Amino acid sequence: MGRINERDTTDEVLRETRRIKEALAQSMDFDLDRILEDARDNQKRSGRTILNPPVRKDA
């Protein structure tokens, strides 16, 4: 994951979203498996109904 060039982004919401994404990734050593596991755990704890996309059979 590359560093974000803030000069290329003028939208404040995008800058903040990217800053949060970068901080989260850095806190988990940019390990995608850890990031996804954390997201799944947060979803389970949320108590909300979570819909999973269908699995393609030809994949």
N, C-alpha and C positions, 0 to 999 in steps of 0.2 A: 504494500500500500504506500503510495507516494505521499509526500508532503503536500499540503494544500497551499496554493498561492493566493493569498487573500486579495492581492491587487487585481486578480482576474475576476473577482466576484464583487458586485456592487449591491446585491440583494442582501439585506441584513438577516432575513430568515434563513437563507441558504448558508451564509457565513456561520450563523449560530448552529445550525444543524450539522454542518461539517466539523465545527469545533467539537461538538459533543461526540460525534462519530469517531473523530481522531482520539479524543481522550479515552473513550471506551476501548477502542482497539489497543491503545498504548497500555491501559491498565491490565490488559490480558495478554501482553507481549505479542500483539498482532497475530495471535493463534486463532484461526477461524473456527476450529472445533470448540475451543473454550467460549468464544463469542456466541456461537449457535447454541451451545448447551446452556449458557446463561440466559439467552433469550427464551428458550423453551421452558426453563425453570420459572422465569418471570411470568410467562403465559399461564403455567399451571397454577401458580400462586395467586393470579389475578382473580380467579373464580369466574371468569367470563367464558362463555362458550367459544371455542376456537374451531374454526373450520379449516380442514386441511385440503389442499388442492388434490384433485384426482391424479392418480399415478398413470402415466401413459404406458400402455401395454407394449407398444412397439419400441420403447426406449431401452 
